[in-house]
């Protein structure tokens, strides 16, 4: 976890070497990036102006802008193409829209940039510093190309407490006092000297290669080597050694690894035989916890470029790897760098969360504030050309702006999960194809689950909606422990309501997967009343078939019943599929799949 001194040293390195790359602060309040950017910009020549690229930002004026020079309109360079450069603030990297993400991928770390905007051809060397914040739990879902532009990762979830400690000690309250405390707690950054630091020694080069495993990009290696050179220059060393590399790795959040041991000089005598070491006991089979005792996890070996893998010590193994996109379970969202595909209609274009603004060609769905701001830029020249115009704001058709909204999903997946029937069966093979298709199409996901131990009301089903299958709640729903009650009828009634809601939003394909054996033991009336009034008998199964019957007439719905291959009442899943107008997929026992 980064301290205030390490953040100060990091800002000093960024000021001295713009080629270090972007810095991503994990779990940092986005507003706290502003004092960081001010301290960094104050140490740079110019100084460059901080620029915020948030969810509301657009890319129209980043390279070329229109300004009023007297009575003449002139085009000038935008903040990303300015000669003095810019310190760019990205408040939430996990929620930037695709145009902003494409700008970051194109500009961050580029040696040369070109732009063709408003009839002007620009060619320049970018001089930008990138500071971003994002929740660490959501970073693994971003594009690897976007995250590669931020090789510096900082755990900053406790920096806010450290910065505001002075304000609490002095008894100061209010936003102004908090801002003053932040600026006082963050020391000034020295101006860069432009030397770049002393050269790397052979031990330092080997240590850099030993810290980071090989990967598709070399930005991390170069950032670590450049940071080590800067730290050596700050310390006044004649050459950059291995100790400077370790100090830079600690500043960048890379776990320490022990240096490779030197080979022994003297060989043991031939007569001296080493005693054989006892072999460790075999690990217990997965899922079997009977008769075992909780032990500390073994150190995680990290493979280096030179030599065999060296196991990490226990203290290092507990430290989180700063690059979660390297994990095997990381699944990047398809819409990170490009909008998700799907059908586009006029009604769907007017929905979605606003992500920015763009020029409008009609009066529908206008962004009033953006339109007024754009029209205010040209009031002086318009008043000069039209002195007889009435007082008020003169708005031209070119000033109209409309929101750029988040695209609607191209498809939808509705999961009905009955956890009470999967004790000896594995639904993963039958559900994998639907989950893959939902991830590929960036589909909206609705989960309706029941029959598990964590259900707050066992007589009713629970429903929630997720943006995609990468939502952590979806993974948690697939790992529930089985319960007893099975309100299948209530779950199917919720599924019908959810399907109708999705179809009302526009023509999009909907996949409905009902993972159940069809044996509902709670009727719909009892689920709504919250109590079982009499013996159930077959009323639960009949109520489920009645609740599923409206799905048969819904167009654009692919209904599937994923059922375990049981011996008792094997025809219930087929009756349910017949009522829904769908098909049946059976899952074998876990023992049969081995």
SVG drawing of the C-alpha trace seen along z (x, -y; Angstrom):
<svg xmlns="http://www.w3.org/2000/svg" viewBox="-55 -47 91 91">
<polyline fill="none" stroke="black" stroke-width="0.4" points="0.0,0.0 1.5,-3.3 2.3,-6.0 2.4,-9.7 6.2,-9.7 6.0,-7.1 3.3,-9.2 5.6,-12.2 8.5,-10.2 6.3,-8.9 5.2,-12.4 8.8,-13.5 9.7,-10.7 6.7,-11.5 7.8,-15.1 11.4,-14.1 10.5,-11.4 7.3,-11.8 8.0,-8.4 7.2,-6.5 3.6,-6.0 0.3,-6.5 -0.4,-6.0 -3.5,-4.1 -4.6,-4.6 -6.6,-1.7 -9.7,-2.6 -8.8,-6.3 -11.6,-8.9 -11.7,-10.5 -11.7,-14.0 -8.3,-13.4 -6.7,-13.2 -7.0,-17.0 -4.4,-17.9 -2.1,-15.3 -2.4,-16.8 -1.8,-20.3 1.3,-19.2 2.6,-17.5 1.7,-20.3 3.4,-22.9 6.7,-21.1 6.7,-21.0 7.8,-23.8 4.9,-25.7 3.1,-24.7 0.7,-22.3 -3.0,-22.7 -4.8,-19.8 -7.5,-18.3 -10.4,-16.0 -11.5,-13.2 -14.5,-11.7 -17.7,-10.0 -19.1,-13.4 -16.0,-14.3 -16.0,-14.4 -13.2,-14.1 -14.2,-16.9 -12.1,-19.7 -9.1,-17.7 -6.9,-18.3 -8.2,-21.4 -10.4,-24.1 -12.2,-27.2 -11.4,-30.5 -12.5,-34.1 -9.5,-36.4 -11.0,-39.9 -13.7,-39.6 -12.1,-36.6 -12.6,-33.0 -9.3,-31.0 -8.5,-27.4 -5.9,-26.7 -4.4,-23.5 -6.4,-21.6 -5.0,-20.6 -3.7,-17.2 -1.8,-18.9 -0.6,-21.9 3.2,-22.6 3.3,-22.9 1.5,-19.5 -1.3,-18.5 -1.8,-16.5 -4.8,-14.4 -7.1,-13.2 -9.3,-10.2 -11.7,-10.0 -13.0,-6.5 -11.1,-4.4 -13.6,-1.6 -16.5,-3.8 -15.0,-5.9 -16.9,-5.7 -15.2,-4.1 -14.2,-7.4 -12.2,-8.5 -10.7,-5.0 -9.6,-5.1 -8.0,-8.5 -6.1,-7.1 -4.9,-4.1 -3.8,-6.3 -2.1,-9.1 -0.7,-7.6 3.0,-6.7 3.0,-7.6 6.2,-9.1 4.4,-10.8 0.8,-11.9 -1.1,-13.2 -4.6,-14.7 -6.8,-15.7 -9.5,-18.0 -11.4,-21.0 -9.3,-21.1 -6.0,-21.3 -3.2,-18.7 -1.3,-18.5 1.9,-16.6 3.5,-16.8 5.3,-14.9 2.7,-14.3 3.7,-15.6 1.0,-14.3 0.9,-12.8 -2.0,-10.5 -3.4,-10.0 -6.4,-7.7 -8.4,-6.1 -10.5,-2.9 -11.8,-0.3 -9.4,2.7 -12.3,5.2 -13.3,3.8 -9.9,3.5 -9.8,7.1 -12.8,6.4 -11.1,3.6 -9.3,4.0 -5.6,5.1 -4.7,2.5 -6.2,-0.2 -4.5,1.1 -1.2,1.4 -1.0,-2.4 -0.9,-2.5 2.1,-0.5 2.2,-2.2 -0.3,-0.8 -0.7,-2.4 -2.9,-1.0 -4.3,-4.3 -7.3,-3.3 -5.9,-4.7 -4.3,-7.9 -7.4,-9.9 -7.2,-9.1 -3.5,-10.1 -4.1,-13.3 -7.0,-14.5 -5.3,-13.6 -4.0,-17.2 -7.5,-18.6 -9.0,-16.3 -6.2,-17.1 -6.7,-20.9 -10.5,-20.5 -11.1,-22.0 -14.3,-21.0 -15.8,-21.8 -14.8,-21.2 -12.4,-24.2 -10.6,-23.0 -10.4,-19.5 -8.9,-20.7 -6.4,-22.8 -5.4,-19.8 -4.9,-17.7 -2.6,-20.4 -0.7,-20.7 -0.3,-17.0 1.2,-16.6 4.7,-18.1 5.9,-20.1 7.5,-18.3 10.9,-19.4 11.3,-20.5 12.9,-17.9 16.6,-18.1 16.3,-16.3 19.2,-13.9 17.1,-10.7 19.4,-9.2 22.7,-7.2 22.9,-4.1 21.8,-0.7 24.4,1.8 24.4,5.4 23.0,6.5 20.2,3.9 19.3,5.2 19.1,8.8 17.1,7.6 14.6,5.8 14.2,9.0 13.8,11.0 11.0,8.9 8.5,9.1 7.6,12.2 7.6,12.1 4.5,10.6 3.2,9.3 4.2,5.7 7.5,4.2 6.0,1.1 6.3,2.5 10.0,3.5 10.9,0.1 8.9,-1.7 10.7,0.2 14.1,-0.5 13.4,-4.2 12.1,-4.6 15.2,-2.9 17.4,-5.2 15.5,-8.2 15.8,-7.0 19.5,-6.5 19.9,-10.0 17.9,-11.5 20.3,-9.6 23.4,-10.9 24.6,-7.5 27.1,-7.0 25.3,-3.9 21.9,-2.3 22.2,0.9 19.9,3.7 19.0,1.9 17.5,-1.0 15.5,1.5 14.1,3.0 13.2,-0.5 11.5,-1.3 9.6,2.0 8.3,1.2 7.2,-2.3 5.4,-0.8 3.7,1.9 5.5,4.9 6.1,7.6 9.6,8.2 11.4,11.4 14.5,12.8 17.7,12.4 18.9,15.7 21.4,17.4 25.0,17.7 26.2,21.2 28.3,22.9 32.1,22.7 33.1,26.0 31.5,29.3 30.7,31.7 32.8,34.8 31.7,37.9 31.3,40.0 29.0,37.5 25.5,38.4 22.7,36.1 19.9,37.5 16.8,38.2 14.0,35.7 10.5,37.1 8.0,36.5 5.1,34.2 1.7,35.9 -0.5,35.8 -3.1,33.0 -6.6,33.9 -9.0,34.1 -10.9,31.0 -14.0,30.4 -13.0,33.0 -12.5,31.2 -13.1,34.1 -10.2,34.8 -8.1,31.9 -6.7,29.0 -6.5,25.5 -2.9,24.6 -1.2,21.5 -1.1,21.5 2.1,22.3 4.2,19.5 3.2,18.7 6.2,19.3 6.8,16.5 8.6,17.5 11.4,15.1 13.1,14.6 16.4,16.0 16.6,19.2 13.9,21.4 10.9,20.2 11.7,18.8 9.0,19.2 7.9,16.0 8.1,15.7 5.0,15.8 4.8,12.0 5.2,11.4 2.7,14.2 0.0,12.3 0.7,9.1 -1.7,8.6 -0.2,8.6 -0.7,5.1 -1.8,6.3 -5.1,8.1 -5.6,8.4 -2.9,11.1 -5.1,13.5 -6.6,16.4 -10.1,15.4 -9.8,11.9 -12.4,11.4 -12.3,8.0 -15.6,6.4 -16.0,6.2 -17.4,2.6 -14.3,1.2 -12.8,-0.1 -15.7,0.2 -19.4,0.0 -21.2,3.3 -22.9,4.6 -26.6,4.9 -29.7,3.5 -30.1,-0.2 -33.5,-1.9 -34.6,-5.4 -36.3,-4.5 -33.1,-2.8 -31.0,-5.8 -32.9,-7.9 -32.2,-5.6 -29.0,-4.8 -26.8,-6.6 -25.3,-9.9 -21.6,-9.5 -20.8,-12.8 -22.1,-15.1 -22.0,-15.2 -23.4,-17.4 -27.2,-17.2 -29.0,-17.2 -32.6,-17.7 -34.3,-19.0 -34.9,-15.6 -33.0,-14.8 -31.0,-18.0 -28.3,-18.6 -29.4,-22.0 -26.3,-23.0 -23.8,-21.9 -25.8,-23.7 -25.8,-26.9 -22.1,-26.7 -21.4,-26.1 -23.5,-29.0 -22.0,-31.4 -18.6,-31.1 -19.8,-32.9 -22.1,-35.6 -19.6,-38.4 -19.1,-37.8 -22.8,-37.2 -23.7,-40.5 -21.2,-42.3 -22.6,-40.8 -26.2,-41.3 -26.5,-44.6 -30.2,-44.7 -30.8,-41.3 -32.9,-41.1 -31.3,-40.7 -30.8,-37.2 -28.8,-34.2 -28.3,-33.7 -28.3,-29.9 -27.3,-28.5 -28.0,-25.0 -24.3,-24.2 -24.5,-24.9 -27.0,-22.1 -25.6,-19.2 -27.2,-15.9 -26.1,-13.4 -23.8,-10.5 -25.5,-7.7 -24.3,-4.3 -25.4,-1.8 -28.2,0.6 -27.2,4.3 -27.5,6.3 -29.2,9.3 -30.4,10.4 -30.0,13.5 -32.5,14.5 -31.3,17.2 -33.8,19.1 -31.6,21.0 -33.2,23.7 -30.4,24.6 -32.3,27.3 -31.7,30.0 -28.0,29.8 -26.4,31.6 -25.1,34.5 -25.2,32.8 -23.1,30.2 -25.1,27.6 -21.9,25.9 -21.5,27.8 -25.1,27.1 -24.9,23.5 -21.5,22.7 -22.7,22.0 -25.3,19.5 -22.8,17.7 -20.2,17.6 -22.8,16.1 -23.8,13.5 -20.2,12.5 -19.6,12.3 -22.6,10.1 -22.2,8.1 -25.8,9.1 -27.8,7.8 -28.3,10.5 -31.3,11.0 -30.9,13.7 -33.8,15.3 -32.8,17.8 -34.3,19.8 -33.8,23.0 -30.5,22.0 -29.5,21.6 -28.8,17.8 -32.3,16.9 -33.9,14.5 -37.4,15.9 -37.3,19.5 -40.9,19.4 -40.0,16.7 -37.6,16.3 -35.1,13.4 -34.4,11.4 -31.6,9.0 -30.2,7.4 -26.6,7.3 -24.9,5.3 -23.0,8.3 -22.0,11.9 -18.8,10.4 -20.8,9.0 -19.5,10.7 -23.0,11.5 -23.6,13.8 -20.5,15.9 -21.7,16.0 -25.2,17.2 -23.7,20.1 -22.0,21.4 -24.9,21.4 -25.4,24.2 -28.6,26.2 -31.7,25.5 -35.1,27.2 -38.0,25.1 -38.5,24.8 -40.9,21.9 -40.6,22.6 -43.9,21.1 -43.0,17.7 -39.6,17.8 -41.3,18.5 -43.8,15.7 -40.9,13.3 -39.3,14.6 -42.4,13.8 -42.4,10.3 -38.7,9.9 -39.0,11.2 -41.9,8.8 -39.9,5.9 -36.9,6.7 -39.1,7.1 -40.8,3.8 -37.4,2.0 -37.0,3.0 -36.6,6.0 -33.7,7.9 -33.1,11.7 -33.7,13.0 -32.4,16.3 -34.3,17.9 -32.5,20.7 -34.4,22.5 -32.0,24.7 -34.5,26.9 -35.8,30.4 -39.4,29.1 -40.4,30.3 -41.8,27.1 -43.1,27.7 -44.4,24.2 -47.5,23.0 -47.6,19.4 -50.4,18.3 -48.4,19.5 -45.3,17.7 -47.2,14.5 -48.8,14.9 -45.6,16.0 -47.0,19.1 -48.0,22.7 -51.7,23.0 -52.3,26.7 -50.7,29.9 -49.0,29.1 -49.3,32.3 -49.2,31.5 -50.3,27.9 -46.7,26.6 -46.0,28.4 -49.3,27.4 -48.8,23.7 -45.4,23.8 -46.8,25.0 -49.5,22.3 -47.0,19.6 -44.7,20.7 -47.5,20.9 -47.3,17.1 -43.7,17.7 -45.0,19.9 -46.5,17.0 -43.6,14.5 -41.7,14.0 -37.9,13.7 -37.4,15.8 -35.3,18.9 -36.4,21.0 -34.4,23.9 -34.8,26.2 -31.5,27.4 -32.5,30.4 -30.5,33.1 -30.9,36.6 -32.9,38.0 -34.7,41.2 -37.7,39.9 -40.3,37.9 -38.1,37.7 -40.9,36.3 -41.4,33.0 -38.7,31.1 -40.2,32.0 -43.7,30.9 -42.2,27.6 -40.4,27.2 -43.7,28.0 -45.5,25.3 -42.7,22.8 -42.4,23.8 -38.7,24.6 -36.3,27.6 -34.6,29.7 -30.9,30.2 -30.0,32.9 -27.0,32.9 -25.4,36.2 -24.2,37.0 -20.9,35.8 -19.6,39.3 -20.6,40.2 -18.4,37.3 -15.2,38.6"/>
</svg>
